[in-house]
Amino acid sequence: STTTQNAIVVSDNTSMAMIGTYTVTVTNSNGCTSVPATASVIVRPLPPAPIVSPNFAICSGGPLKLIVSSSTIPNPTYNLIGPNNFNLTTTLNTILISSSVSTNMSGVYTLTISSNGCTSPPATTYITVNSTPITPTVNPRLSVCEGDSLEISATDIPLGALYSWTKPDGSIANSKNIIIDHADSSISGAYTLIVYSN
C-alpha cells in the first residue's frame, strides 16, 4: 500500500488474517527511499456475545441472579448494566444482581464480556420482578366444642390471589376460608395457608 499520509490505515475492520509484520519505507520527492522500518501487528480475538438466561420473571424479596453460560474465553470480565443506573463488573459467571430484589428492578439488562482488552457484542435479557403477596393474617388459635361449626379465615389479599390451605391430614383446600359445619376431634391440628399472586 502506498500513501502520502503519515498514518497508514491498513483496514477499517480488522481480522485475525491481518496478524503479521508490516514494513514501511519513505520515499521523498527526489526519489530516494529510506531504510525500511517494521512493525508487528497482533489482532486479539473479539469475545463472542455472552449467552444469558432468556427473559424470565421472579417474585420480589428473593435473590436475583443472572447466569452466563460458561465458555473458553480466557480471563473474562463481565459487565452488566440494568435499570436505575445499575452497573456491575465481576469475574464470576453467576452474577448476583440483588440478594433481595424489588419490583423497581424490572427491565432490560445488557451484558458484555471483556477479555485481553477486547469487548464482546452485547447480549440482553428482560427480567420481570412481580410483587410477592403480603403474609396473610389468620386466627392463630381456635377452640370450639365438638359439633359446633367452625370457620378458618384469612385477610383479603389483592385481587387475583390464589389461596391454598394445607389441613392437618395433608389434604389441600383452595379457598380463602375453610368452613366446617360439625367439628370433631379429627379436625384438630395446624392449618397452613400459602397465597399465590402473579
C-alpha positions in Angstrom: 0.0 0.0 0.0 1.3 3.5 -0.9 0.2 6.7 0.7 1.3 10.3 1.2 -0.1 10.4 4.8 1.9 9.9 8.0 -0.7 7.4 9.2 -1.4 4.3 7.2 -4.9 2.8 7.6 -4.5 -0.9 6.9 -8.2 -1.7 7.4 -11.3 -0.2 9.0 -12.3 -3.7 10.0 -9.5 -5.7 11.4 -9.5 -9.5 11.4 -7.2 -12.3 12.6 -5.9 -12.6 9.0 -4.1 -9.3 9.5 -1.7 -10.6 12.1 1.9 -10.3 11.0 4.8 -8.0 10.3 4.4 -4.8 8.3 7.2 -3.0 6.6 7.2 0.7 5.7 9.6 2.9 3.8 9.6 6.6 3.0 10.4 7.9 -0.5 11.0 11.7 -0.9 10.4 13.9 -3.8 13.8 13.2 -5.1 13.1 9.5 -5.5 15.3 8.5 -2.6 13.9 5.7 -0.3 14.6 5.3 3.4 15.8 2.2 5.2 12.7 0.1 5.9 11.1 0.0 9.3 8.9 -2.9 10.5 6.0 -3.2 12.9 4.4 -6.4 14.2 0.6 -6.3 14.4 -1.2 -8.5 16.8 -5.0 -8.8 16.4 -6.7 -10.0 19.6 -9.8 -12.1 19.1 -13.1 -10.5 19.9 -15.0 -12.4 22.6 -18.3 -13.8 21.3 -21.6 -12.3 22.7 -22.4 -13.9 26.0 -25.3 -16.4 26.3 -27.5 -15.4 29.2 -30.8 -16.6 30.7 -33.7 -15.8 28.4 -36.4 -13.3 29.5 -37.9 -14.5 32.8 -40.0 -13.5 35.8 -39.3 -13.9 39.6 -41.0 -12.8 42.8 -39.8 -9.9 44.9 -37.9 -10.4 48.1 -35.7 -13.2 47.0 -32.2 -13.2 45.4 -31.9 -12.3 41.7 -29.0 -13.9 39.8 -28.1 -13.9 36.1 -26.2 -17.0 34.9 -23.8 -16.7 31.9 -23.1 -19.9 30.1 -19.5 -21.0 30.7 -17.1 -20.5 27.8 -13.5 -20.9 26.9 -12.8 -17.2 26.9 -9.6 -16.5 28.8 -9.8 -14.4 32.0 -13.3 -13.0 31.2 -14.7 -9.9 32.9 -18.4 -9.4 32.9 -20.1 -6.0 32.8 -23.9 -5.9 33.4 -26.0 -2.7 33.0 -29.6 -2.5 34.0 -32.5 -0.3 35.2 -32.0 2.6 37.7 -28.3 3.0 36.8 -27.4 -0.5 37.8 -23.8 -1.2 36.7 -21.8 -4.2 37.9 -18.5 -5.6 36.9 -17.4 -9.1 38.0 -15.2 -12.0 37.0 -17.9 -14.5 38.2 -20.3 -16.1 35.6 -23.1 -16.2 38.1 -23.9 -12.6 38.7 -25.7 -11.7 41.9 -27.9 -8.6 40.9 -29.6 -8.4 44.3 -29.9 -10.5 47.4 -33.5 -9.2 47.9 -34.9 -8.0 44.6 -37.7 -5.4 44.4 -40.2 -4.6 41.7 -38.4 -1.5 40.5 -35.6 -3.7 39.3 -37.7 -5.0 36.4 -36.3 -4.1 33.0 -33.7 -4.8 30.3 -30.3 -6.0 31.4 -27.4 -5.8 29.0 -24.2 -7.9 29.4 -20.8 -7.7 27.7 -17.7 -9.8 28.2 -14.2 -8.3 28.1 -11.0 -10.3 27.6 -7.5 -9.2 26.7 -8.7 -5.7 26.2 -11.4 -6.5 23.8 -15.2 -6.3 24.5 -17.8 -8.6 23.1 -21.1 -7.6 21.4 -23.8 -7.2 24.0 -26.5 -9.7 25.0 -29.8 -8.6 26.6 -32.5 -10.1 28.7 -35.7 -8.7 30.2 -36.3 -9.5 33.8 -39.8 -9.0 35.4 -40.0 -8.8 39.1 -43.5 -9.5 40.3 -44.7 -8.3 43.7 -44.8 -11.0 46.4 -48.1 -11.1 48.3 -48.0 -9.9 51.9 -48.2 -12.6 54.6 -51.8 -13.3 55.2 -53.3 -12.9 58.7 -55.2 -15.9 60.1 -56.6 -16.7 63.5 -53.6 -18.1 65.3 -55.6 -20.4 67.6 -59.2 -21.5 67.5 -61.0 -23.7 70.0 -64.6 -25.0 69.5 -66.7 -27.6 71.1 -67.5 -30.9 69.3 -70.4 -30.5 67.0 -70.0 -26.7 66.6 -69.4 -25.0 63.2 -66.0 -23.5 62.5 -64.7 -21.0 60.0 -61.0 -20.6 59.5 -60.4 -17.3 57.5 -57.6 -15.2 56.2 -57.3 -11.5 55.5 -58.0 -10.2 51.9 -55.1 -10.2 49.6 -55.1 -8.2 46.3 -57.4 -9.3 43.5 -56.3 -12.3 41.6 -54.6 -14.1 44.5 -55.0 -17.8 45.0 -55.3 -19.4 48.4 -54.1 -22.8 49.3 -54.7 -24.3 52.8 -52.9 -27.5 53.9 -55.0 -29.3 56.5 -53.7 -31.5 59.4 -54.4 -34.6 57.3 -52.4 -33.3 54.4 -55.3 -32.5 52.2 -55.5 -29.2 50.3 -58.3 -26.7 50.2 -58.0 -24.0 47.5 -60.2 -21.3 49.0 -59.9 -18.2 51.1 -61.8 -19.6 54.0 -62.4 -23.1 55.4 -65.9 -23.8 56.8 -66.6 -26.9 58.9 -70.2 -27.5 59.8 -69.8 -30.1 62.5 -66.4 -30.1 64.3 -64.9 -33.2 65.8 -61.5 -34.3 67.1 -60.3 -35.3 63.7 -60.0 -31.7 62.5 -57.6 -30.7 65.3 -54.1 -29.6 64.2 -52.2 -27.0 62.3 -53.7 -25.4 59.2 -51.1 -23.7 56.9 -52.0 -21.1 54.3 -50.0 -20.1 51.2 -51.1 -17.3 48.9 -50.0 -17.2 45.3 -50.1 -14.0 43.2 -48.7 -13.0 39.8 
